[in-house]
Amino acid sequence: MGFKVVIVGGSISGLSLANMLEKFDIDYVLLEAYDGIAPQLGASIGLLPSGLRILEQLGCYERIQAMAGDCYYQQIFIDRQMLLQVLFDKLKFKDRVLTKKRVTRVDMAEGQVNVHTADGSVYSGDVVVGADGVHSAIREEMWRNAKESNSGLFQPDEESGLQAVSKCIFGISKRPTGLPATPLQINAFFKDCNYMILSAPGDRLYWFLFTEMDKAYGKDIPKFTKEDERRLAEQHFGDRVTNSTTFQDIYNNGLHTTLVALEDHVFPRWHYRRIIIIGDAAHKVHPISAQGGNGAMESAAVLVNTLRQRMGILSADEKLSEDDIESIFADVQAKRFSRAVDAVNQGRRTTAASIKDTLFSRLFVDWFFPRFGQRLIFRLVIKNTETGPVIDGLPVPKRYEDAISRHKATIPKSNWMIWTFGSFGAAVVALTIRSALK
């Protein structure tokens, strides 16, 4: 039985999905709007054990661990570009990945879906998967198709659910001389902002400056210029993130920097007929939760699991009907929805506690976090891994199951911890907290 998936977006979710489909000999084509698959945008990505487990099932873990070098935490941080390159390099059929293919329209036809690109090409398949990010063209086309058929499934202002209450300058910098070359993670809290700074491969740092902005929704969420970025950075140059290092030291050593509004939202419906969206197109989470890329891989895994389960009960000459496909897509959303909502809510709670100048935030930063924050994070990591999906039909690395059982029984009781997720290849080696609310 032939079945073809048109994937739109060379993202983490798109390339993960392509790798999963190859594992089970399911045909696909991947359309990427930009010139290349793995551009350097100055972004890093945190990989939790739940995501690392999926990556190991795909045969990608060892290379990622080698790239991370000595920078091990309860989550591994690497360049987003590095992860995209690893996922692309793992593909057997690289000729199925096409760049400079910006999607302009998606149309339904009898028994298939047709995806049109700006260069006049048309790509047909049984389904189209929108893995094209928070400003998804496939999501827009899904809404358009549903509206034109008078389905009543979507509201006219669906995009207004997307919100932003904070902004972030994120970047990659050369390590300033004031910071040690040993692996570290720094969380620094100030009156109107907070920092997360982590060691990066190649004697570099990944860093984030989180601060508030006026709440905005949908199309009103602002885009920032480099001048906006510089102006905000200069306001915080004097912030002393350690006794020997200011934010100016880090920013002036920058290799790549960007200022963005931090959007988050779980869209209430992810599918219509032969179209489904996954990753940031369906569930955009705040980066402070470090669950965006992991959730994207999880949604890809659940989609493949559910698709294969349904295909497995068909006879050799049967084909999935459109009703079958819609039922599959509904199951995928049902299996992933509450976990995506939890990730968004976790990011919102953490943001509110760490950047708002309130009594609650002061108690959180000055008292709760130094005493219990790391234990709480540790518990969340374990719960996140326990309840996360895997790719059915591929071996699950035994070390993950063993490590979860072992660490559940030995939750750290110390406020100063060296966590040895050695079997995960991810550990917090050092943690510095500067509580500086004024």
Secondary structure, DSSP 8 states (H G I E B T S, - for coil): ---EEEEE--SHHHHHHHHHHHHTT-EEEEE-SSS-SS---S-EEEE-HHHHHHHHHTT-HHHHHHHHTT---SSEEEEHHHHHHHHHHH-S-GGGEESS--EEEEEEETTEEEEEETTS-EEEESEEEE-S-TT-HHHHHHHHHHHHTT---S-TTGGGG-EEEEEEEEEEEE--TTS-SS--EEEEEESSEEEEEEEETTTEEEEEEEEEEEEEEGGGS----HHHHHHHHHHTTT-EEETTEEHHHHHTTEEEEEEEEEEEEE-S--EETTEEE-GGGTEE--GGG--HHHHHHHHHHHHHHHHHHHHTTS-TT----HHHHHHHHHHHHHHHHHHHHHHHHHHHHHHHHHHS-SHHHHHIIIIIIIIIIHHHHHHHHHHHHHH----TTS---HHHHHHHHHHHTT----SS-----TTTT-----EEEEEE--
